[in-house]
Amino acid sequence: ADVADVADADAAAEDEDGDWDWDPWFPDGDGEPGLGHLEFPGFPADQCPEDMPDIKEHHSMFIDVLKAKPSLYAELKSRRTKNGVTFAKCIKTGFDNKGHTLIRTQGLVAGDADSYEVFREVFDPVIAAQYPTVNLANLRHYTDMDSAKVLDTVVDPAGGHLLAVSAQISRNLAGLRMPSACSLEERREAERLLVQALTASLEGDYLPIAGSQSFVARPGGMSHDEEKALTKGGIVFKEPDSEVSLSSGFGRHWPDARGIYFSDSGRLVAWLNQDDHVRLMLRNMPNMSNSTSSSRGGQLKATFSSLSLAHAKVVEQLQISGHGFAYSDRLGYLSSSPVNVGTCLHLSVSLKLPLLSREPTLWEICQRLRVAAVPTMPSRKSLLMTSSRAGSGILEVSNLERLGSSEVEQVNLVIEACRVLIELEMKLEGEAGEAGEVCDKEALAPSAQARGAAQPSARLAQCAVPPLPGLPAVSVIEPQRLPGLGAEEFPGFPADTCPDLPDLSNHFSIVCDILRRDPSIYTQLRNLRTRFGVSLAKCIKTGMDNRGHSMIKSIGAVAGDAECYELFRPLFDPVIRVVHSEKALDVPHCSDMSWSSVHGGPLDPSGKCIVSTRMRIQRNLAGLRMPPACSYDERREVERVIVGALGQLTGNLAGQYFPLQGSMSWPEQLGGMSSEEQSMLAKNGILFNEPDAALVLATGVGRDWPDARGVFVSSSRSVSAWINEEDHFRLMLMQQGCDLKAAFQLLCGLQGAMQDSLASVGHEFAHSPRLGFLTACPSNIGTGLRVNVTMRLPLLSERSDFKPLCLRLRLQARASRTRASRGLVDVSNTERLGVSEADMLHTLAEGLRLLVELESRLSKGSEELDLSSFANA
């Protein structure tokens, strides 16, 4: 069944290991601050200090209010609501989190309904900043959830543009403090009342979050299997792990009295006691093969109608028991978040607009239509519907307004906006058909000026308007995706703690072979963790989840950080000996990046055999977990540090960073690269996509996709880099022909420049005296260097003894089916550990020279060659 995929920033953040504060209701352990009974450490929540803290370095909507009028602190610091909510409680998150000048949070939360009036002097300015056109002085918000008044407009007459519709409303119970400030007893009372109302009005089931002891019918909460099933459906919310949420108080007593109610149809879902007492959500996915008006636009009305009906039934049941939702004649329905008051409605429509999404006037058009349009990565289901992956152009269109207009008005506004956007897309489709296919730009421009050079379509010029001030922030609803691409780990073997050793009799990987031979290794290592918390389970999860094939064995393990190679050495050393060689660990690895020692003579004097050369090195930052195990914040820190270092390159090496489409981590390009940029990078072979193989997804490298991933491209396009793919950093260069010395000289210079830049900000690449440079995959440790040379060997590559010859030369040769007919093969180095970079390049150069010579001799047809005679080459 289709279910709402409405993971907020907390659920989208990294799901890190952690226990809870000890309590009769909670498991033992020293938990993360803010998840037990105590408040998050920092600014006190019960009483404001006498003097206001220094706020010069703080940035939030609330702090802006205090900076404009500092006397408000002294005026409000001693006030409390009737329920005992203090001013300190409401503003704690604003003082605990400094924020960022470019990305301002609201900086305060409401503890109960009275907070909006008792502390009106700060709440009203924050609300006004979010809704600058609303006159709060004379406001009287009105609600209208009569779905009969919603437009019947067919927004997608041709079909194929409207992919999905979701709607959600948040509510709090009147008389109780909200989740940010409520007591344990109040939270349990909210759970009891809401489950009772939901059960009486809707057909469905309630599952408390695993570990909750509050719901009598399900002590201990949902089972592991139930949690896996709900996670797969995208309807589980997790404990908050961002300091903004933890300091707001949303995590206290976790997971007690939190849970999920879902209807029997699976379309309607309710979250209890997350950041409000209840969040009702409903999602529809139109059948794109159906050409009816319902599938082409009626789903917007149908979705809101179903949500409105469910809301009315819950309200009716609450009234029977003498309760209701918190509501203000002035501000409407009240939420813990001041920017959500009014309707507390979020309507989101997923539209496929590949042409319009490239238009530079799109932002102004959406402002004029009073909606937000956020680019997002396509969901797997949407991709299947549209039969396309490239240049997705998928936008999440949602209402900007919550306050000052009714629910019906907001829904109708979104419907009309979607109709206009789809109409504009169809006009652009007509233009493209008339003008023919537009040619790509010759090069990727490294400057922001060049990026802004795109001109709007003539048919859209009439929609261009000046920028409007005070645009509200928009919540991004994450599309449903493959398991392992969201915040959660790939389902299967646990990633935090090792269970008893599974039956490995039908598993085929290097790791499983080792553990079958010596199960004591598993017993010895299963409870160990690195200093950064990486477990053995995390490292071997992919080997346990994927049985593999007896003829094609994967490694079955990855490193989560640099320490894994030493802490779990009894397992990794045998793996390394199989992957590299039995003698690879006999002596410490020796690195030599001195390009001057590499032979510079011609390898292919005729120029007929060697087509191109590609070099790449893979590196990770020391002191941070690698992509299989890093947290959401660590990945963003890697992006910040690496891109900052790349930004120091000069001349032809200077370039531009393109975050992956859908990434919201890079402040200079929120939403990531444009569809045009994505197409050009793909055309030039320097774009990486999300993993879709279970073998890779199970390693953990796909979590939180596509956040904090991107591609750097130099102005010459000869140098590129991938950020946060398999490793923190992959540096690549390409040249025509095969001047190994010149290519290696450039590579050495690039690495040296990066190391100097990183050192200036206190960072360095992870390196071991024993194993060399450390990578997530054990196959790349040592030099971390791979050189691929594309060769044209039509005669030599057809011989059965060609590949054995390459192995003797310590080379690997691969020919794809599409290339084989032309005799093109990729020849690369097999050695990375136990040999220096300079020595490896010498071995490669001698092997390439011999292959060129042999191809030349065969082409002359003057003699029969016995390749076995080159066994000692």
N, C-alpha and C positions, 0 to 999 in steps of 0.2 A: 504494500500500500504506500501511496505517496504521503510523506510526512514533512512537517516544517523543519527546514534546516536553518535554524536561527541562532547559531552559535555567536555570542557576543565576544568582546575582546578578551574576556577572562577565559571563556571556553576555547577560544582560538589560541591562547597562549600555551607555552610548553607545559606538558603534563609531567612535572617532576616528582621524584620520589619524596616521601615525607610521612611522618607519623603525626599523631595529635597529642596535645597536652594531656597528661594523665588526669582521669576523671572517672567516677563510677560508671559513666555512660560511654566513655571513649577508650580506645585502645591505649596501652601504655606507650610512652615515648616522649622525647623532647620535640614537639611539633614546630611547624613553621609559625612564627609570630602572627597573631591575628586569626588563627584557626581554632583556638581554645576558648576558655572563658575570659581570658584577659584581653584587653584592648591591644591593638598594634602599638608597639613602643614608639614614643615620640611626644608630640604635643598632647597634653592631658585631655581626656574626654569628659571629665566631670566638672572641672572648674578652670576657667581661663587664668593664666598667669596675670599678675598685676600689670606688667608692662607688655606691650605688643612686641613680638619678636621682630627682628630685622627682616624686612621683606624685599630688600633691594634686588636680590637675585632670584626672587620667586616670580612665576608667571602662570596666572590662571585668571579666569573671568572674575572670580571672587577677589583675588589679590588686586586686580585692576580697580575694583570698587574701593578697597581700602587705601590704595595709593592715591586715589582721587579725593578721598575723604577719610583720613586716618582717625578722626575723632569718633568714628562709628565703633571702633573697637572698645573704647572706654564706655561708650553709651550702652552697648549691648552685652558686655562680658559677664554681667551678673544675672541676666535674665534666664528664666526657665519657663517651659510650657507647663500646662496643667498636669501632663503626664511625666514631668520631670526631665524633659529633654533640654540640655544646656546649649548655650551658644557654642561652647567649646566642642561639643559633640558634632555639631553641624559643620564646623569649619576645620576640624582636625585634619582632614585629608589635604586641605589647601596649604596648611603649614608643614605637613610632613613631606610633601612632594613639591620640589622646586619647579618642575615643569620645564617647558621650552618656549622660547620667544615666538617660534613659528607654529607650535602646536599647543594651544591652550586648552586645558581641561576646565570643567566648571568650577572645581575647587571647593565645593561644599555640597552637602546632601541634607535633605529634610529628615528629621528623626520621627516626626509625626505630622498630622494634618495642621496642628496649631503652629508649627514652625514657620509656615508661610506668612502668618500674621504677626506672631510675636517678634520675629526677626525680619520683618518686612523690609526694613531699611537696607538689607543686603540682598535678600532674595529678589526683590523687584528689579534692582539694577541688573542682576545676572539674567533674569528672564527678559528684560528689555534689550540686553545685548544680543540675545538669541533671536528675538522677534522685534526688530527696531520699528516696524510699521504698526505695532499694536499699542494703543493708548491705555496703559495700565491704570492710569488715574481714574478713568471712567469706564473701565472694562466690566462687562457682565457677560461671561462666557455662556454660551448655550450649547446644548447637546441635542443631536438628532441622529438616531440610528435606524430610522425607517428606511429599510432597503428598497421599498417601493419607489422612493424618490431618486434612486440611483439611475443614471442614464443607461439606456439600452444600446448605446453606441457600439457599432462594430468597428473596433479599432484596427483590425488586421484583415481587411477584406480579401486580400490575395492569399493570406496564410503564409506561414514560414517565418514570421518575424517575432511573434509573441511565444515565448518559451515556457514561462511559468509565472504564477501569481501567488504571493503569500501575504497574509495579513495577521497582525498581532495587536493586542491591547493589553496594557498593564493596569492592575488595580491593587488597592490596599483597603483593608477592612477599617471602617470607621471605629474610633475608640481604642484601637490598639496602636502601639508604636510600630513603626515600619522596620523592616529587616536591619537597617543600619543602626537602630537603637533599641530594638525590642529585647526583652529578657528571654531566658530559656522557656519560661512558662508561657509567655505571650506567643512565641513562635510556635509552640506546640498547640496552643489554642487556635491560632490561625490555620494550622494544618488540619485540626479536627473539624473546624467549621467549614472549610473549603472542600475537604474530601466529602463531607456529608452532603454539601450542596451539589457538588459535581456528580456524585453517585446517584442522588435522587433525581437529577434533571437530565443526565446524559448516560447513555449506555457505554460503559467502559471499565477500566481497571486502574487502580492506583498502586504504584510501586515506589516505596521510599528509596532514597539513595542508599547504596550499600554502606553499612556501618551504622545507619540510623536506628536508634532504639525507641523512638517516640511513638510509632504506630503499632498499636496493640495487635492488630491482625497480622503484621509482618515484622516481628522483632528481628533486628539485624539487617532489615532492608532487603532489597532485591538480591537475587542470587547472581553468581558470576555469569551464568549462561544468559540470564535475563539482561544483565548489564551489557554483555557483548551484543545481544540482539538489538537493544535500544541504541547502542553506540553505532552499530551498522546502519540503523535507520536515521542516524543523525539527530536524535532527540534527547540525548543525555547532556546535562550540564555538569561541569566539574567545579571543584573548589577554586576560589579565586587565588591567583598567585602573583598578581600585579600589586605593587605597593599602593597604588591609587585605590583599588577596591578593598584591599585588606585594611588600610587605614580609615576607610569609610565605615568599617564595621560589618561588612557583608559576610565575612567568613567566620564570625564568632560561633562557637558551639558546633562547628562543622563535624559531621554531616547531619546532625540531629534535626528532625522535623522538616527536612527537604525531600522532595519527591516529584514524581512525574505521573500525571493522570493522562491517559490516552484513550480515545474512543475506540470502540470495536472496529470501526472502519479504518482507523489509523490516520485519518486526515486531521482530526482535531487533537491537539496536545495542550496540556497545561503544565507549566512549571510552578511549583509551590516553594515560596520562601527563598528565591534566588536573590534578586535585588529589589523586588517588590513582593507583596504577599502572593500574588498570582499573575501569571502571564498566559493569556489564552492565545493560541496560535493555530492558524489553518493555512494549508497550502494546496494549490491545484496545479497540475501539469497538463495543459491541453494536449490532446492527441493531434499531432501535427499532420497526420494522414487524413484527418477528418476535415472536411471543408465547410462544416456547418457554422452558423454565426456564433454558436456557443464556444466552439474551439477557437474562433477568430476574434473573440473580444468579450463574449458574454461571461467568461470565467471571472472577470473582475467583479461584476455584479454578483455572480453566484457565490464567490468566495466571501465577499462582505456580508451577503445575506445569511450564509451559514454561520459566520462568526457572530453576527448581530443576534441571531436566534439563540445560539448557545449562551451568549452573554445575558439575554433576557431571562432564560430559564434559570441560570445561576442566581441572578438578582432576585427572582421570585422565591427561590428556595431559601436564600439568606433572609429575606423579609419574614418568612414564616417563623424563623427562629429568632426574630428580633434584631437582625443585623443588616448591614448594607455596606456599600463601598464609600470610601472617603471622597467627599465632593464639596467644592466651594462654589458659591454663586458667582464669585469673581473670577476664579481661575479654572473652574471645571473639575475634572477628575484629577486627583493628586497622586503624584509619584514621588519616590525618594529622590529622583532627579528633577531639578527645577526646569530643565530644558525639555521635559517630557509632559509637563502639566497641560491640561486642556482636554483633548480627546485621548491622550496617551495611545494614539493609534499610529502604527507604522504599516503602510501599504507599500509593497515592493513588487515591481513587475520586471521580469527579465526579458529584454528585447534584443534580438539579433539585428544590429544595424552596422554592418561592416563599413559602409561608405560614409554614413553620417558621423560615425565615431572618429573618423580621421579629419573632420572639418574643424578648422581653428575657431569657428564661430559657435561650436556646439555649446560651450559653457555659457555664452551670452543667451543663446536660444533657450536653454533650460532655465536661466534666471528669469527670462521673460515669461516662461510658462509656469514659473513658481514650483519647480520640481528639482530634485537632485538627480544626476546621472553619473554613476560611478562605474568605470570599466572593471570588468571582472573576468577571471578565467572561466571558460565554459565547463559546465558540469558534464560528466560522462554521459548522462542520459540525454542532455541537450545535443551533444555531439552525435549521438546515434540518430537523433531526430533529424538533424540537419545534414548528416552525411558529410561533414567537413570539419577539419581541425585547423587548417591554416587561417590566419588573420581572422580570429573569431569575431571581433567587434561586438561582443556581448556587453550590454549596459544594464545595470540595475537601476531602474527609475523608481524614485520614491517621493513621497510627500515631504516637503520642507516644513509645512505648517502643522502645528498641533494646537495652537492657541489662537483664539479670535475668530475661528470658523468652526462649523459643525463637522461631525464625522461624514455626513452625506456630502457636504460641500468639498471636503478634502478628497473623498473618493472620486467625485465627479471631476475634480481638477486633475487628478492623476489620469483618469480615463481620457479626458480631452488632450492632455499632454502627450499620452501615448499615441493617440490618433494622429496628432500633428507630426510627431517624430517619425512615425511609420510612413506618413504621407510624404515627408521630406526625403526619407530613404528611397521611396519608390520613384520620386522625381530624379534623384541622383542615379538610380539604376537606369532610368530612361536616358539621362545624359551620357552615361557610360556606353550604353548601346549605340547612341548616335555618334559619339566621338571615337569609338573604338577603344582598344586597350591602351592605357597610359603607360609610357615607358618608365622604368625605374630610374632613380637618380644614379649618376655615375659613381658616386662615392658617398660614404656615410660621413657627414660633416661633424667635426669634433666640437663645434661651438654651439652655444645656445642660440646665437643670432641666426645661424643657418637653419636650426630646427624651427625657428619661428617664421621662416620665409614662405611657408605654404600659404596659398591664397584660397579664400573661400569660394565655393561654387557660385556662379552668377545667380543661380536660382535661389540661393540661400542668402544673398546679400541683403534682401529686404528684412531678414530676421535679425541682423546684427544690431545690437543695442549697446550703449555704454555700460561698463561694469556697475553693478548695484552694490551698495555698501551693506555690511552686516549679514552676509550669508551665513546661515546656521551650519553647524557641523552635521554630518550625515552618518548614521549607523550603517555599517556594511554587513549585509547578510551573506554569509559564506555559502556558495553553492555546494550541493551534494556532490561528492567526488569519490574516487577509489579509496578503499581503506588504506591507510598509511600516508595519505596526502594531507590529512587534517592535523589536529592537535594530538590525536590519539596514536598510539603505536599500532602497527599492523596486527590484526588479530591472530592469535595462535599461542606459541610459547611465550610465557611472560618475559618482560624485559627488565624487571626489577629484581626478582628473586628466583633462584633456581629451584624447581620442584625435584622430586626424585628423578633420576636419570631415565628418560623415556626409552622405549624399545627402539633400538637403532638397527635392527636386523635388516630392514628394508630401506635404510637411508644410505645415500651414496654421495659422500663429500670427503675431503681430506680430513676435516675435523672429526667427522663421524667414524672414519677408519681408525683414527688415533684413539678415540674414546672407546671404541669397541675392543681394541687391543689392550688398553689399560684404563678401565673404568675408575681406578683410584685417582686419576688426575681430576676427574669431575668432583669426587668427594673432597679432594684436597683444596679445590679452588672455589667451590660453589658459593661459599659465604663471604668471600673476599670482595672488597671494593677499593677502588683507587681513591686518592685524596679528593678527587672531584666527584666521587659517588658512582663511578661506572662499575657495573657488576659483570660477572662472568655471563650471566643470563643475557645481558645486552649484547655482548660480543658474539655469542654463539646462536642467537635467536634465528638468524637466517638459515643456519645449518639444520636447526631443529624443525623449522617451518617448511622447508623444501626438501623433499626426499631425493630429488635429483635422479640421475641415470647412471647405471653401472659403467657405461662407456664414455660418459661426459661428466666428469666430476668437477664441481665447483669447490672453492676453498671452504666455504661454510662458516667463516668467521670474519669479523671486522674489528678494528681497534676503536674504542670510544674516546680514548685520549692517549697521550704519549706514554703514560705510566703503565698502560695495559701490557705493553711488550715486556716489561720486567715483572710486574705483579703476577701475570698469568703466563710467565715464561715456560712452565712445564707443558703448556699447550701450544703456545705460539712458536717456540723453537722447533718442535717437530714439524709444524706446518711450514715454517721457513725452509727447513732442509728439503722438504718435498717440492715446494714451489720454486726455489732457487737451485740449490744443489747440496749434496751431503757435506761438501767442504765450505759452504758459504759462511758458516759461523766459526770456522777454525781460527780465524784471525779477525781483529777489529776492522771494521770498514774504514777505508781511506778515501777521502774526497780530494779531488784535484780539478779545480775549475780554471786552470791556467791554459787559456786557449792557444798561447804561443807554442805549446808543445805538440799541438795537433798538426799532422802532415797536411800541407796545403796544395799538393800537386793535383793535376787533373785526374779525375776518376773515369771520365768518359770523354776522351779526346774528340771523338767523332760527334758527340752530342746526340746520338741516335737512341741510346738506351735509357738514360736517366732523365725522367720527366720533371719531377719536383721533389722537394725535401721539406719535411715538417718536423719540427722539434717541439717537445713540450716537457715542462717540469711540473711536478705536483708538490705542493707545500702546505703545511698547516702552521698556525700560530701557536707558539709555546704558551702554556698557561690557560688555554681554552679547550674545552672538549671539541672533538672533531664532529663533522656533520652527522654521523650516525647517532651521536649521543648528546649533541649540544642543545642547550635550551633556546627558547625563542629569543631571549635577550642576548645570549652569547652569539647567536647567528647574526643579529643586527650589529653587534659590536665588531664582529669580524668584517662585515661589509663596510662599516665606517672606517676602520683602520686600513684595510687593504685598498679601498677606493681612494682614501686620502693619500696613501703612498703612491698609487698610480698617478694621482693628480700632480705629483711633483716631476713627472717625466717631461722632457722638453724636446724641441725640434720635431722631427718626423715621428718620434715615439709618443709625443703628446697626443691625447685623444679624448674620447667621450665615454662616459659610463651609461649603459642602458639597463635599468632594472627590468626584470622580466615583467611581462604584461600582467597586471593584477597585483603586483607588489605595492604595499603601502608603507614601506620602510624608509624609502629615500626621500627626504623632504623636498629636494629640488625637482622631483618628478613623481609625485604621488600618483598611483595607478600604473606606474611603469611605462614602458615604451609604447609607442603608438602601433597600430596595426601595420602601417606602412614600414616603420622601422623593423618590426618583427619579420615582415616578409623579406626585406632586404638582407637582414642578418641570416635568415634561413637560406636565401638564395646563395649567399657567399659561404655557407657551410660553417658558420661560427655561432650558431644558436643551439642551445641545449633545451630539451623539453622535459616535462615531468616524467619520472620513471613510471612504467606501467607493468613491469615484470614483478611477480611476487618475490623472486629472488632478491631484487633490489629494494623493493618496498619494505621487506622484512628487516633490512639492515637499519632502517630508520632515517635514511637520507632524504626521504620525501616529506617528512613531517612539516606542517605549516606552509606547504607549498602555495604560492611561489614567493612568499615573503623573504626579503633580504637576499634574493638571488639575482644575478645580473651578468652582463657581458660588457667588457671594456674593449674598445676598438681604437687602434691608433689611426692617425690621419692618413697614413699610407696604406692601411688595412693589411700590412704585413705582420703586425703584432696584435694579438688579442689575448684576453684573459677571461676565465670563467670564475665567478665568485660563488662559493657555497654550493657547488655541485656535489661531487663525491668527496672532495677535500676542500679546505678553505679557499685554496687558490690554485688555479691551473694556468700557467703562462705558456702561450703557444706562438710560434712564428713559422712563417712559410716562405719559401723562395722557389723560383724556377731553377731547374738544373740541380747541381749538387756540389756547391762549394761548402763542404762541411766546416772548414776552418772559419770562413766568414760568418756562417750561421752560428757556430758555437761562440765566436767572439761577441756577436750581438747578444746571444743568450747570457753569456757571462756578465756583460755590461748591464743588462737589464736586472739580473739577480742582484748584482752588486748595488745598483741604484736603489732597488727595493729594500735590501738589507739596511742600507744607510738611512733611508727614510723611516723604516720601522724602528731602528735603534733610536732615532731622535725623539720618538714618542714612547719609548720604553718597551718595545716589542721585538721579537725575533722569531725565526722559524724553528719549529720543533726539530731537534737533532740529538742523536745518541752517538757517543763515541764508539759504541759496539755495532750499531745498526745503521748509522748514517741518518739521512733525512727520513722522518717518520710520516707515514701516510695511513689513511684509514684501511686500505687494503694491503695485506702483507706482501702481495706480489710487487708492490711499487717501492718498498723501502730501500734504502741505500742511496743511490743517486736520485731516485725519483724521476729519472730522465728516460724518455722514449724518443727514438728517432725513427721516423717512417720515410722511406724513400720509395717513390713510385717509379717502377722500371718497366720498360718495354722489352720483354724477353720471349718473343713468340716461339722460338725454337727450343731454347733451354727449358722453359717452363712446361713444355709438353712432355718432357722425359720423366719416367717414373723414378729415376734416381736424382731428380732435381731437389726435392725437399730433404732427403737424407743428406745431400751435399750441404745444403744450407745449415742443417743442424750441426754438422761437423765444423762448419765455419762460425758457429755460435750466432747464427742468424735465424730469423723466422720469416717464412715466405707465405703470403696468403693471396689467393686470386678469387675475386668474387665471380659469380656466374655471369654478371653483366659485363665484366671486364675480360673474362678468360678468352673470349673469341678474338680479342685484339692483342692477346699476350701481355696484358698489363698485370703486374703483380706488385704487392706492397711488401717490401723487405724491411725488417726492423731488427733492432738489437734484442737479444734474449737476456742479457746480463744486466742486473741493476745492483746487486749486492755482492760485496767481495771484490769489486773491481772499481777503479776510479772512473770519473767521467772522461778524462783524457785518454786513459787506456781503452775504455769501451769504444770511444770514437775511432781510435787507431785500429781496433779489431774490425769495426764496421767498415772503415775505409778500405782495408785490405781485402775484406770479403767482397765488397762492391766492385773493386777493381778486377778481381778474379772473375766475377760473374759477367762483367762487361767483356772481358777477354774471351771467355768461353762462348758467349753468344756470337761474337765476331768470328771466331773460328768455325762455329757451326754454320754460319751464314755463307761462308766461303765454300763449304762442302768438300774441303780438300782432305779431310781425315775423319775417321771414326774416333770419338772421344770416349774414353773409359773414365767416368767421373769418380769411380772408386779410387783412382790413382791420386786423387786430391784429398785423401783421407787425412793427411797431416798438414793440409794447407793452413 
